[in-house]
Amino acid sequence: MNSDEKSLGLGSWSRRRFVQMGAASAVGLSVMNLAHASGEDSITRGTMIDIPFDKRSPRIAFIGTGKRGTSLLENLLAADGQVVALCDVVPEHAQHAASLVVAAGQAKPQLYTDGPYAFEAMLSMNDIDLVLVATPWSWHAEMAVAAMKHGKDVCIEVPGVVTLDECWEIVKTSEQTRKHCMMLENCCYGYNETLILRMVHDGKFGELLYGEGAYLHDLREELFSDNGEGLWRRAEHTKRDGNLYPSHGLGPVANYMDMQRGDRFDYIVSMSSPQRGLDQYRKEHLHAGDPRLEERYVTGDMNTSLIKTAKGLTITVKHAVSTPHPYDRINLIAGTKGIFQDYPPRIYLDGQNKDESYMPIDTWKQYAHPLWQKEGQLAAKIGGHGGMDYIMLYRLLQCVREGLPPDMDVYDAASWSVIGPLSVSSVSRGSAPIEFPDFTQSKWMQRNISAIATQA
């Protein structure tokens, strides 16, 4: 049993089948070990549910100022965020980012570029309130935990954290330090996503039944690039077979369904297609003798995961980045009164016409979210995935400045990130159902709905 499996908390259906087949003693011991490893025995843990930020104008630091970090920085500066420190292993990246801060009319931030652990020296400084992490995935948990232990709130880029142990670690550290750890899931702040969220909460789709989300994006050229994400992201495809990048598709659907806020993910079944795309691409694009020809990729080209919630709803989440495919997050939600599906965005409500044709989303533009009504023009001008990056960071600053709870908290970060390791576990067991740990200690049943859904 690997360390990821030991963190599950409740085990898998396949384990129960073994119990029924007579392996009760050995499996029973495993389940007890699982519960202990996940922290389920720590019943006295506090909670960060609905805990507001300390009200302040935050002094912000960045760890990671490469392509993604720089894009976030530009959007944050446009939202009048105060940046006081920057950290990167490539000094030129940090220096370029500093020039953007100065060009925005702020003092030059402190730079920390002395090796991969320079962030520790930065986090020890007392003039930082909030840290944004935009580094390779494997660093997210360590940096987030360090930030919280140094008294900073922290925001981590997607996919949040990678392993089950890391999911528990960020939850426990947040609860112990009373500092927030949220995931920067920008797709939750898109124009379409926030509009549909308001329609859902107005009852336009009736009682929700199922949703679908995905990350379908041809990244072959990026994965084999000699810079940026090509330096590390391809390696992830040599380690695990599952859904490596779930939250872009899952996050909006989880918001529609009020996950962790009256419902929760119960179990997951996951399966992967064969891996062919990266092998074919490198065969056609790499020269003989290139060391990348020796790599062995294990991630299936298409992973499909099916989630059942405690209330019986279903969610399909797909991941495909190694084959030709136009960008698509699917972004579907359906209920007893209608359905929405994106790419292209379209809505069908019961009785809206007699030919069963979809209507464009602009038919319901009266449901445009207040954030987009107020900041949409500036967001579109600045860019950042159609403006959603700006809206996300504008809202983050709003929550901190007004002392509000974050829209997405550490429990969302953990429950959305855990799709990755749970999908890997399911695939490795022949698509066996795997149960979700309950990071909230059953408090999901009493939680308030996220303010982003009800903001007037």
N, C-alpha and C positions, 0 to 999 in steps of 0.2 A: 504494500500500500504506500503510495507516494505522499509527500507532505501536503499537496493540494487536497487529496482525498481526506486526509486527517482533519481538515478544517471545515468540512461540510456541516457538521453540527447534527444532522439527522440521518445521513447516509443516503442510500439509493434504493429504489424499488427492487433492483436486482439483488441487493443484499437481503431484503425481506424474503425474496423467493428462495434464497439459500437457507434462510431460517426455516421456512416451510418444508424444505427438503431434508432437514435433519442436522444442519450445521449450526444449531442454535447457540451452543456454548462459545465457539470461536467468534461467531459474528456478533453475539451479544457483547463480548469484550471489546470488539472493534467499535461498536456503537458508543459504548461508554467512553472510549478514548476519543472518539470524534467529538462528543459533547464537551469534554474537558478542553480539547484543543481549540475549539471555537469560542470558548469563553462563556458557554451557556451556564456554567456553574457560578459565574459572577453575577448573581441575581441582584446585588446591591449597586450595580453600576448606575451612574446618573444618566441623564439624557441631554441631547442637544436639540431635541425637537422643539420647534417654535421659539428657540432662544434668539433674541435679537443681537445684531452687531452692537458693539460699543459705539455710541453715536459720536462721530468725529469726521473731520476732513482727513482721509487717510493718506499717510506717507507710504508710497508704494515702491517696491523693489521687484526686479525681474531676475529670474534665473533662466537663462537661455535667451539669446538675442539673435538667433539665426533667422531664417525666413519666416517661420511662424511667430516667433517672439517679436520680431520687428513689426509684423503686421498688427499684432495685438497692441504693441506700443503706440503705433500711429493712431489707432482707433481710440485708445485710452487718452492720449494727448488731446484728441479732438473733443473728448468729453470732459476736458479740463481736469484730468487726473494729475496729481502731483507725483512725479517720479524722482526718487532720491538716491537710488542705487541700482546698478546693473552688474550682472555676473555672467560670464561666458568663458569657455575654455579657449576660444579663439579671440585674442585681444582685438583684432580688427572688427569683429562683429560688435563687441561692446563699445568700441570707439565710435563706430558708425551710429549705433543706437544713441549714444550720448549726444552726438551732433543733432539728432532729431529732437531731443529734449531741449537743447539750447535754442534751436531754431523756433521752438514753440514758446520761447520767452521765459524759460525756467533756468535756474542755476544748473551748472554742469553736475550731473550725479556722480557719486563715488563709483569707481570701477573696481571689480574684483575678477581678476583673470589669471591668478596664479595657480593653475592646475584644476583638476576635476573636483576638488573639495574646497575650492575657494569660497563656495557658498556658505560654508560653516562660519568663516570669519565675517561674512556679510550679515548673516543671521544673528550674530552676537551683538550687533549694533542696536542701540536703544531708540534710534530715530526712524524706525521702520514699523509700520502697523500692519501692512498687508503685502503678501508676496504672491506673485504670479509665476507659475512654473511652466515653461514651454521647452522641455528637454526630451530626449528619447524616453520611451515608455518605462524602461527598466529603472530609471532614476526617480520617477514620480513619487513613489511611496517614501523612499528614504528622505527626499527633500521636503515633502509635506510634513512628515513626522518631525524632522529637525526644526522646521519653521514653527510648528505648534509648540514644541518644547521650549523654543526661545520666545514664546509669548506673542507670536504673530498669527493672524488669520491667513489662510492660504487658499489659493485657487490653482487647481492642476488641470492641465490640458487633457483631452481625451486620448486614449480610453481610460483615463483615471489611473487605476492600478492594474496589475497584471495577474496576481495570484490570489488565492483565497486567503492565505495568511496575511497578505498585504491589505485586503479588504477589512479584515478584523483589526489590523494594526491601526489603520487610519481612524476607524470608528472608536476604538478604545482610547487612542491618544487624544482625539477631539473631546471625548467625554472627560478624560482626566485633566486636560489642560484648560477646558472651557473655551477653546478656540475653534473657529469654524474651519472646515475643510470642504470646499465645494468644487465640483467639476465644471470646467468651462465648456459646457455643451451648447455651442452657439445655435445649433439647429432648433433648439427649443424656443428661440427668439425670432425665427423667421416670420415674415409677414403672413404667409399662408398658415403656418403652425399656430400663431397666436390668434389669428382670426377664427380658425376652426375650433380652437380651445374655448373661445367665448361662445361659439355656437353650441358646442357640446354642453356647456354649463347652462345655457339657456334652454336646453331640452330639445333642440331642433332635430337631433338624431335619435331621440327617444332613449330607451334603455340600451346601453352599449352592449355589444355582443362579441365583436372581434376586431382586431387591428393587425396591420402589417407594416413593417419597416425594413429598411435595408441599407447597406452601403455597397452599391454596385458602381464601380469606378475603375476604369482601365489605368492601373498604375505601373504597368510593366516598364515603361521608359524611366519613370521616377525611381523605381526599385533598383534599376541597374545604373543609375546615375553615379558619377564619380564625386558628387558633392551632396550636401543637404541630407535628406532622408535616405538617399541611396547608400550612405555610409553605414547605416545601422538597421533600417527597417526591413530590408530583404532577409536579414539574419533571423527575424521572427518566423519566417516561413520554413526555417530549418529545425524549429524547436517543437511546434505544436500543430495539431490538426483540429481545428474548430473555428469558431467565430472570433477572429482576432480584433475586431473593431466594431462593436455592436451599438454604441450609444447614439450615433447619428440617426439611425433608424428607430431605435428603441425609445430614446428620450421623449420625443413628442408624443408617441403613442402612450407611454407611461403617464405622461401628464394628462392626456385626454381621459385616461381611465382612473386617475387619482391613485396611482400606485403609491404605497406607503402611507396613504391617507384615506383609509377605509377599505382598501384591498391590498393584496400583496402578491408577488410571484410565488407560486406554490412548487411547481416542478417543471423541468425542461427535458425535451427529447431532441437530440441533435444528430445530424448525419451530414457527411461530406462526400462530394463527388471525388473521382480520381484527381490527382495533381498532374497536369500536363502543360499548362500555359507557360510557366517560367522556364521549363526545360526547352520548350519549342522556341521561346523568344531568344534565349541565350544561344541556342544553336544557330539562329539566323543572324545574330548581331554581334557575337563575341568572336575574337580571333583565337586561333589555336594557341594553346599555352596559357591562356587567361586563367588564373587560379579560380575564378568563379565557376568555371566548368566542372570543378570537382565538388561543388556544393551539392548537398542532397536535400531537396525540398520535400516537406511532408504535409504542408497545408493543402487540403483539397481546394480545387479551383472554385467550387461553389459549396458553401456551407449553408444549410437550412436548419434552423432551430425553431421548435414549436414550444411555446410556454403556456401553461395553464395557470390561472390565478386562483386565489382562494375562493372567489365568488363564482368561478367557473368560466370566466372569459378566456379567450384564446388570443395569442399574439404570435405571429410568424416573423422571424428576424433572419435576414439573409446577408451573406458576405461573399463578395466576388471582386477581386482586384487584379486577377492574373490572366484575364481573357478579354477579347474585344467586347466592349459593352458601353453604350452611352451612359453618362452619369444619371443615377436614379436612386432615390431613397424610398420610393413607393409611397410612404406616408399615407396610409389608408386607415380610416376608422368607420365602423358600421354599427348601426343599431336598429331598433325596431321601427324607426321612422325614416331612415335614409342612410346614405353612404357618401363619403368623400374619398377621393383618390387623387394623388398628385402626379405630376409628370405626364401629361399636363394637368393642372389643377381643375377639378370638375366635381360637381355636387349633384346628387339626385335625392330629392325628398319625396316621400310618399304623396302621390296625387298631384305632383307639380305639373305634369303634362300627360297626354294620352299615348305618346309614342315612345315612352320610356327612355328618352334621351337625356343626357347630362346637361347641366347648365354651367356656364363659366362661374368661377369663384367671385368675380366682381359683381355678380347679381346680389351678393350679400355683403357688399362693402361697408354697409352700416355697422357690421361687426368688427371692423378693423380695430385692432387693439389701441388703447390710448397712447401707448408708447410710440406706435407707428404714426398715429395721427399727429402727435406732437413733434417727433424727431425724425419722421420718415424721410423728408426731403434731404436733410443733412446726412442721414444714414446712407441714402442712395448715392449721394455725391461723394462721400468718403470711400464707399465700397466696403470690402471685407465680406465676401460671400453674399453679395446682394444687399448689404447693410446690416445683416443680422449680428455681425461681430460688434459693430458700434452699439446697437441696441442692447446687446448683452452687457457690455462694459458700462454703458450709461446707466443701466438698471442696477448693476453691481454697486456703482458709486452712489446711486440714489439710496440703496438699502443701507449702506454704511453711513452715509451722511445723515440720514433720517433715523438711524437706529432701528431698522426693521430686521426681521429674520430673513436669511437668504432664501431665494426662490427654490434653489436646489441645495440641499444640505449634505452632510457626510453620509447619511443613510441612503440618499439617492446615488451619491458617488459610488458607494459600496455595492448597492443592489444592481446598478446598471453595469458596473465593471465586472461583477462576478459572473455575468453571462459568459465571458471569455473562458475562464477555467472550468466552469460547469459544462459548457459545450464540449470542451476537450475531454472531460471525463466521460460524458455520454457517448461521444464518438468512439472512444477507446474501448467502451464496453458494449459495442454493437448497438448503439443508439438506445441504451437503457435509460429509463426515466431517472433523473437525478433531482433530489429535493433541494430547495433553496434554504439557506440559513436565514433566520429572522434577526437582522441586525438591530431592529428597534425594540427587541424584547417584548413583543406583542403590543407595543404602543401605537402601531399603525392603525389600530381600530379606533383610536380616539383622536387622531391627529386632525388639525385644521387643514383645509384645502390651501394649497400654495396661493399666495397673494397674487401671483402673476395671472392666475385664472380669473380672479374676481375683481381685479383692479378697475376702478371706474375712471 
